[in-house]
Amino acid sequence: MAFSGTPLAFTLALGFLGLVCHPVSASSDGVVVFNEVQYNPAGSDESGEWIELFNQMGIITDISGWRIDGIGYTFPKGTLVDPGSYIVIAKTPSAGEFGPFTGNIDNGGERLRLYNQSDRLMDQLDFGDDGRWPAAADGSGATLAKLKEYTASGRSDLWTYSEQLGGTRLAANFPDAGGSPPTTTVELISLADVWRYKDTSADPGAGWAAIAHPIGGDWKSGAGGIGFESGTTISLGTVLSHPNANPSYVSTYYYEREFDLSAAQLSGLQSLKLRHGFDDGAVVYLNGTEVLRVNMPAGVIDASTSALSGVEIDNLSADMTLATSSLVSGSNRISVEVHQERIGSSDTVFGVELDVEFADVIPSSVPMLSFNEVPPATEASFWVELINPGPANIDLTGIVISAGNDPLRRYQLEAGQLAPGALLLIDEATLGFKPADGEKLFLFDANDTVVLDAREATGRLRGRAEERKGAWCYPNIATPGFPNVFVFNQDIVISEIAYNPPGLGGSPGVPPTFEVIPLVAMEDSWRYNSNDVDLTSSWATEEHPSVGDWTTARGPIGFESGALPVPLSTELSNYTSSTVTYYYETDFVVSAEVFNTAESLVMTHQIDDGAAFYVNGVRVGEFNLSSGTLNPETLASSSVGNAAIETLEIPVSSLILGVNRLSVEVHQSSTGSSDTVFGVGLDARVQTSPGIAALPFRNSDNQWIEIANRGASAVDLGGWDFGRGIAFNFP
């Protein structure tokens, strides 16, 4: 398709192309808004999903009964949000948070809507994991974070990814430069972790905590918590024997285990926090240095020292901050001795949780290392190209490339420097892995605390365009190890988009039209039997010729002195009130047109007193007569004073193509009746036009895009496409 400069614009109708847009049905009222979303936590466990809201108002906002569509969560009564503060709704909520919610946040993107208790839309966020939305928030551990809290939620350019893994739950996404740097808390020891322990009465000596004790002899291993307690206590992973059951009473128990701290964590260390459950007293050491006493006397402590008082442990304590001067980079050891209050105490309990809090890397100090070019995921020999877009050398030591944040598919860069503007090419053999189509590639700093960059491996060559301010575009050819090559056409532009066209007005509709085709008329000839003959109940299944008791005459037929809607054509000369039942039948032809197109069959009748109707021997209805089994002496349900015109709709399925038979038996209401009337007609109703259904006011799907050629020469658009959002290729 050649596109010249005359005319200057070319319009592409999109009613059938699937333009990705969401017509706005209602505008949101920004009061409490979406601020941060952990929609795809690191790893396969989705229980770490959460959403953070921020109150933009200067007053307390009551959000009782508000709900978030997309996760199926409604806030309980009494939910108040302070001005300028945050709340978190989590699948697995921590203390002070709301939840759990039962839905899932889609890893590929989600439309989240916040409604108040009156169903008014208060805020909405329709995010994705591609296009202009940050790829780094999809599975790296970083969150989708709003750049500025007091802005709207809808536009992708108002969002980025968090500067630290795990986000800034219940805190500002991007603190002011002059404020305290954000911190990250990492669990070092959980309650259920395995410890080495000694539960014998032998004294290990005053310097026991200065060395490690391998398992063997007096030293065993078991999962925490550890102890013996007959009452309520913390969860025990290892149950000891009763203290009094030992050959020599054990008054002091000893515990130790190791934990690791990276050099980066140690350099940014803010605090070390311990939560404990000790029954009765304890001394805690780090690498042999005492850092905490709990319910123990001052002075020298040995195996015979008693705790100050008896203690019952129901839960772990609040955070206790430990001195950190004895910590080292790498492996560290925590040692704990737990003392009884007295000889003869019937229980002992030990449980510990340990967290480290360290300052996050200040964004300005993070290496400015980025992906520069990524081939299609289907490339036979995969590779990635990195670039230093910054003004200073980058130390590459320990920086990590990961596919899907999979711990088994990580490559750590070797020591070295990358100069400003320089490229680094890493092939598949060096990486040791290859991403799948649609999988994210992550670039982590050496401390594994910050995502430096993230890109999706797709079916196309992608690369960083320096001339487009680093935008991620489509290079003309692959240039591994060399600057990217782009051929940008500056003349063809999208000049206008109708993504939400005006709605379409309603219309009253047009009813369908029908033609009525007579099949049987009341005045047609009928064969009838009025001779008080007891016919069987299956009489209508066979034809009766006009011989013997059967006679032929025009309808209507009967004996009646009063006026009728359709006068009698034949009067029964042999009428007698003792005859209860009269029998009638006639044949009619159904054409192919009627057989194939009839929508309904309507029987019109005037009957005195009751009747049963049959088509082709099958009973299709009755009038003023029992629907059960009939015999010649069955009486009508009630007496009819004067026969009137009635109608009965019968099934079209009773017809056959060609000759059909309509049979009727008329019953008197008593043997003293003074009259009888029979008249029946049958019409087929055939639709001649379907009509037009009424339409309400509705959104229009008449979407379109206008493309303009700003240049002076024709441009061949053959093979061009929109890449994303619109399924259309130019012929």
N, C-alpha and C positions, 0 to 999 in steps of 0.2 A: 504494500500500500504506500504509494508516494504521496507525501503531504507537502503541498506547495504553500507559498506565502499568500496566495489568493484563492479562496478567501483566507482571512487571517486566523480563523478559528474552526475547529472541527469538534462537533459534539458527539459524545458516545453515550447512548442510552443504557442505563444500568438496571432496568427493571428485572432482568433475568440473570444478572451477573453476580449478585451477592456482594454489593458494596458494604464493607464493614463499617457500620455506623449504628448509633443507638438513638433513634428519635427521642427527643426530650418530651416526656409527658408531663413532667412537673419539675419545677426548680426547687432546690433544697434550701433550707433555712439554716445557715451556719451558726450554730450555737455551741453544741458539742460535736466535734468533728473527728474523723479518722486521722491518726497521727503516725502510727507505726504498725507494721504487720509482719509477723513471722509466719509466712505461709508455707514455707518448705524448709523445715529445720534440717541441719546436717544429718546424714544417715537415713535409714529407712523408717525409723520410728516417727510417726506423725503426731505423737502425743505432746510434742513440744510446741504446737501451733498456738499462737495468741494474737490478740488485736489490742492496740492501745488507742484510747480516745483522749481528746484534750478539750477542756472547757475554755472557749475563747471569750466567754462573758466575764464581766467584772463582778458578777454576783454568783451566789450558790445556785446551782441548777438542779432541780429535782427531775430525775430521769426514771422514776418508778414507772413500770409498765412499758417503757421503750423497748424496742426489739431490734435485733440485727438480722435482717434477711440475708441468707447465704450461709449462716451457721446455725440458725434456728435457736437463738438465745433471746430470752426476755428478762429484763432487769427486775429484781424483786422490789416489793414495796419498801419505801424508805431509802432508796438509793439517791444520795446527794453527792454532787461533784463540786468541790470548792473552786472558786475562780482561779484560772491559770494553773489548774492542776490536772493530773493524769489519772486514768483508771485503766486497768488491764482485765480483759476477758480471756481466759485461758482454757485450753482443753484439759490441762492438768494444773489447776490454779495453786499458787503459793499463798502464804498468809497475806491477807489484805487485798487479794485479787478476787475477781468474780469468775464464776463457772462452776462446774465444767460445762462446755457446750458439746453437743452430740454430733453436729455436722462436721464436714471436712472442708477446709479451704483448698480449692483446686490448685495443684502445683503449677498448672499451666495458665493460671489467671482466674479471676473471680470478680463477679459484680456484688459488692457489699453495699447494702442500703440500711440506713439507720432511720427508723420510724418512731414517732412519739406515740403516746397512748391513744391519740385520736387519729392514727393512721396518716399523719402528715409527714412527708419526707423531710428529714432534718439534715441528712448528708448522704452522699453516695461516692463510692470509689470503685471504678471499673478498671482494674489493672491487668496487665499481662506479663509474660516472661520473655517477650521478644520485642522487636521494633524499637521504640524509643524508651521502653521500660528497662530498668537496669537488670542485666543478666546476673549480676553478682548476688542479688537477693534470692536467687532460685537454687537453694541447696548448699550454698557455701557455709551457712551458719550466720551470715549477715542478714539483716532485716531490710524490708522495704520501708524507708524512712522519709518523712516529709522534710523538705529543706527548711521551711519556716512555719512555725506552728500556727500563725495567725493568717494563713492563706487558705484558699479553697482546696478541695481535695481531688477535683476531677482531672486536671491536666497532668500528663506524664512529666512535663518539664519542671513540675513542682516537687518531684520525688527523686530520690537517689537511693543508694544503699548505705547502711550504717558504717561508721568508721571503725567499728570493732565487732568482732564476732559475738553473736548473742544479742546485739542491739543495746538499747538504753532503756530497758523496762522501767516504767514509772519515773523517768527522768528526761531531761531535754535531749533531743536527738543530736544536736550540735551545739554544745555549750559555748558561751562567749569566749573569745580568745584570752581575755583577761581573767577568766574564772579558773577554778580547779579543773585539771584534766579528768576525763571520765576514767572510771576504774572497772576492772573485770574481776569477778570472784570465781575461782576454780576449786572444785572439790578435790582434796588430796586423799582423804581417808573417809570412807562411809562406815556407818555403824556395823554393817555386815561383813566388812573386810576381815581377812585372816590375820591372826596375830600368833607370835610365839609366846608361850606362857609357861610359868613354873608354879605349881600348886603344892609343893612339898615344903616341909618345915626347915630344910637346910638353908642356912644363911649364905647368900651368894657374895657377901662382902660389901664394904662401903662403896667401892668403885665399880659396882656391877654395871651401871649404865654407860660406862665409858667404852665397853666392848660389846660386840654382837655375840649372841649365843645360838649356835646351830642346834637344830632339832636333834634330840638324843639325850639319853640319861634322864635328868630331871626336867628337861625342856620338851614341851609338846607344842602342837599347833591346833588352832580352832578358830571358827568364825565368830565374830562379835555379834551382840554382846556376850560376855562370858560371866558365869557365876552360878550361884545357887540361891534361889529365893522362892519360898512357898507362896508368898503373897503377890500383889500387883507390882510389876516392875517394867523396865524396858524390855524389848524383844531380845531373847537370849538365843544366839545361834549355837552356843556350846554350854551345856549344863554340867557343872562340876558336882562332885560328891558333897554331901553334907559336911561342913567344916569339922564337926565332931566325929565324923566317921574315919578320919585319918588316924594312923597309928600314933602320931604326935600331932597335937592340934596345930593347924596352920593359922598363924596370926597375920602373915603378910604374903600377898600374891604379887608376882612380877610379870610384866607384859612388855613386849617390844615389837616393832616392825619398821620397815623402811618406806620412804616416799621420795619422789624425785622433784627437783626444781631446776628448770632450765636457767641458763645464764640470763636470758632476757627477763624471766620472771623475777629472778633475784635482784637484777639491777633496778627493776621498777617496783620492788616490793613495798607495799603500803602497810600491810598488817597480816598476821597469822592468827586465825580465830579458832578456838577450841570450844566444843560443846561436850560436856562430860556427864557421866552418871557413875559416881563412886560411892560404894557402901562398904566402909564408913568414911575413911580419909585417904588421901593420895598425895604423892609427889611426882611431878612430871619433869622429864629431862629431854633436851634436844641435843643430840650428839654428845651426850655425857654431861651437859651443863644444865643445872636445875633452872627451870623457868616458871614453875608454879607449885604452890602448896594449897591443898584443899582440906580444911578441917583437920590440920595437923599442927603440933606444937612447934615452936621455934627451936633452934639448936640442931645438934647432930641427930640424924635419923638412922636407926638400924632396924633389923628384922623384928626386934622385940618392942619397938615403939608403938604405942597405941594411939588411935585417932582420938580427937578431943571429945567426941560424942557419937552416939549412935545415930545413923541416918537411914531413912527409907527412901528409895529411889522410885519415883513414878515416871518421870520423863527426864530427858537430857536437860542440862542447864542452858541458860542464855549464853551468847557468845562471850568467851573469855579471851582477851588479847594477850598473846604470848610474846616475850622478848625474842628478837630474831637475830641477835648478833652472832650466834653460834651456827647459823645456817651456812651452807656452802652450795655452790653450783654442782648439780648432779645428785648423788644419793645422800639422803639424810636419814637419821634414825630417831624415832621418838620412843622413849622408855617410860613406863609408869609402874610405880609400886603402890599397891592398894593395901591399907592397913585396917585391921579390925579394931573396934572400940575396946574390946576386952576378950580375954580368953573365955571361950564358951559361947560366943556370938553364933547365932544359928544361920546366918546368911552372909553372902558376899556378892557384890555386883560390880562389873567393870564394863563401861561402854564409852566410846570416843568417836566424835566426828571432827575432822580438821579441814579448814578451808584456807586458801591463800588469796589475798586481795592485792592486786598490783595495778599500777597506773598504766592506762592504755597508751599506745604510741601516739604522740601528737601528730596530726595529719601532715603538718609541714615537714616532719622529719622522716616520713615514709618515702622509700625510694620511688621515683617516678618511672617505674618500669611498666611497660604495656605490651600487649600483643600487637604485632604490626601486620601480620599476614597469616591466614589459616586456610589451607586448601580444603576442597570438598572432603567430607567424611569418607567418601568412597575412594579417595586417592589410594592407589596401589601401595605407594610408600609414603606414609603420612609424615608430616613435619610441622613445626611451628616456628614462627619468626618473632623475636622480641625486639623492642626498640627502647632506647633511653631518650625520651623527648625532653628531658630536663636540661638545666644549665650546668650540672656538675656530674662528676663520675659517680657511678653506682657500684657499691660493693655487692656482688652477686652471691656471696657466700651464704648458703643455706636457704635461699629463696626457692619456693616450691611451685611446681606445675602439677596440677591434679586434674584428672578426668572424673567429673561427677562427684568430686570430694570423696572418692573411694579410697580408703586407706591402703588398698592393695595396688592402686594405680597412681603413684606419686613419684615425681622425679625431683631431686634436690640439686640445685645448681652448685657446681664446684666453685671453689674460691677464685676470685678474679674481679677485675674492674671493667665496667662498660662505659666508654666515653660518651659525652653528649652527642646525640644523633646517631650513635653507632648501632649496628644490628647484630643480633645473636641468633644463629640458625641451629635448631636442635632437631635431629631426624628421629624417625620412629625407633630405630635400633637403640639410640641413646635414651630416649624416653622410656622405652620398655612397655609401651602401651599405645593404644589407638582409640580415640573416642568414637562412640556410635553416632549415627546421624541424629541430630536433635539434642545431643548431650552437651553439657556445659564444660568448658575448660576454665579452670580457676588458677589465678596467680596469687600465692600467699607470701607474705613477708617471712623472714627467717624465724620469727618468733611464733608463727601460726596464729597471730592475733588480728591481722588486718588483711582484707582482700585488696590486692593492688589492682587487679583487672579481671574481667571475666568476659568470655565470648562463647557463643554457641557454634558448635560444629554443625554445618548444614550441608546440603547437597551442592552448594556453590562456593566458588572461590571468594573469600572476603578479605578486606584489608583496610588499613588505616590510611585515610586521605589527608595528607598534611595541608594540601591546598584548600581543604574544606574544614579546617580547624580541628583536624583529628577525627572527623566523622568516619564511621565504619561503613564502607562502600564496597563496590564490586570492581576489582581491578580488571583491566583489559586482558592481561596475561599473568600467569604465575611467575614471580621473580624471587625465588628463595635466596636469601643472602644479599639481595640487591634492592634498591629503592623501588617502591610500588609504582606501577604504571597504570594511569587512568586516562580514558578518553571520554571526557565529559562533553555532551552536546549542550551548548548553552542556548540554543535557539528554541528547542521544544520545551514548553512549560505547561503546567496545569494552570489554567487561567480562571476557572470557575467550577464550583462543585455544588450540586443540589443534593445534599445528603439527607435533608429533612424537608421534602416538598410540602406545600400546603395540603391540608386534609381534603378529602372528597365529601361533598354534601350528600345527604341521604336522599333516597327516592322511594315513592310509595309502592312501586312495583306494579305489575300488570298481571291480573289473574289469568289462568289458562282458559282456553275455550274448548267446548265439546260439541259433538254432533250426536244426536239421539237417533239410532237406527232401529225401527220397529222389527221385531222378530215374530211376535204373535199379537194380533189385534183381538179385542173382545168380540168383534163381529165376525171373526173367522169361523169356519166350519169345525165342529167338534163331534167326536164320537162319544156317546154317553149311554149309561145304563141306569134306568130309573125303575127297574122292575123288582126291587126289594130282594135282590140276589145276594147271598152271602159269599162275597169274594174273599180269597185268602189275603193275608197281610202282604204278600209279595206280588199282588196283582199288577202294580205299576212297572214291574220288570219286563213285561211282555206287551206286545201290541194286540189290540182287540179289533178285528174287522167288523164292519157293520152288518152283522147277521145275527139271528136269534134275538137275545136280549139287548144287543147293542144297536143303536140307531144313530144317524148322522143328522145334525141340524146346525144352524147358525146361532152363535151366542149373541147376547146373553141368553141364558136358558133358565126357566124356573116357573114358579107359580106365585104371583104377588098382585094384590089389588091396589097397593099404594104406588106413589110416584117413586121412580128410581133415577139416579144420576145418568145412567145409560139404560134406556128402556129395553125391556125384553124383546128379543127377536123371535124366540120360540117359547111357547107356553106348554108346560107339561100337562097333557090331557089326562094322564093316568095318575095325577098327584093324589096321594093319600097320606094322611098324617101318621100312619103306622110305619111308613118307610123312614128309617133313620138316616141311611147313608145313600148318596148318589155319587156315581163315578163318571169322570170326564177325562178325555185325552185328545191331543192333536199333535201333528208332526210339523216341524219347521226346519228350515235350512240355515246353517251357519256358514257364511263365506269365509275364505282365507283372510280377508281384510279384518272382519270382525273377530275371527278366532285369534289373530296375531296382535290386534291392537286394542281390543275391548278393555276398558278400565274397570267397568262395573256392569252388573245386570240388575235392572229394577223391574219388579213385578207389580203391576197395578191391578187391584181386584175390588169387586163388590160382592160380598158373601153374606148369606143369611142361612145358618147361624155361624158355623165354624168350618175350617177346612185345613187339609194337609196338602202340601205341594211337593211334586217330585219332578226331577229332570233326569231323563235317561235311567229311570228306576231308582234314583238316589233321592231320599227325602232331603229337601233343602229348606224347609220352613213350615210354619203353620200359623193359622189365625184363629184365635178364640177356641183353641183346642189343645188338649194335652200333648206334650212332646214325647210321651211314652208310647208303648205299643198300642196299636189301634185294632179294633175289630168292627164288624158291621153294626154292632149295637152300642158302640161308644158314643156318648152324647157330647155335644159342644159344651164349653165351659159355662156359657150363659146365653140368654135369649137376646137376639138382635131385633130391635123394633123395626127399623128400616135400614136396609143395606146402604152403606156409604162407601165412597172411594177411599181405599187404603193402599199403601205401598209397602213393599218388602224388598230389601236388597239381598240378592243371593250371590253365591260365589261364582266367579267367571270360570273357575276350574271345573265346574259341572258340565261345561259345554264340550262337544267334540266337533271336529271338522266334518261338515256335510249334514246329513239328516239327524235331527234330534227329536225327542219326544217329551212333551210337557203333559203331566198327569195330575189330576186334582180329585180328591174325594171330599164331598161336602156333607157335613153331619148336622142333624137337627139337635136342638137343645132339649126336646122332649117329644114323646109320641103324640102329644096333643097340639103340635105346632100347626099354624094355619097357613104357612107359606114356606118357600125355599127359593133362594136366589143364587145363581152362579154366573160370574162374569170375570174373566182373567185376560190380561194383556202382558206382554213381555218385551222390554226394550233393552238394547245394548247401548252403553254410553262410551263413545270413542273420542279420545282427545285429539283435537285438530291443531292446537298450538300449546306449547308448554308453559307459556307465560313467563314473566320475569319476577324473580323474588324481590321483595322490598329490601332496601339496603339502608343501614344506619350511617351516621357520620363516621368516617374512618380515616386512618392514616393512608397516605398515598405511597405506592411503591415506585413512583415515577422518578427514580433517582437518575442522575446523569453527571457526567464529567465533561468539561470543555477543555480541549487541548489547543494551544496556540503555537504557531510557528513565527517567532520574532525575527527570523532571518530573511534573507533575500532569495535563498535557494530552496528548492524542494528537498525534503528529507524522506528517505524511504523508511517507513516504520515497520516494514515486514519483519516479523519475529520479535518485535518489542513486546514487553509485558510490564505490568505494574509491580511485579515482584511480590508484594504483600497486599492483602486486603481485598483485591479484586481479581476474580478468576477470568481474565481475558487476555488473549494473545492476538496481536494485530496480524491479519492475514498478509 
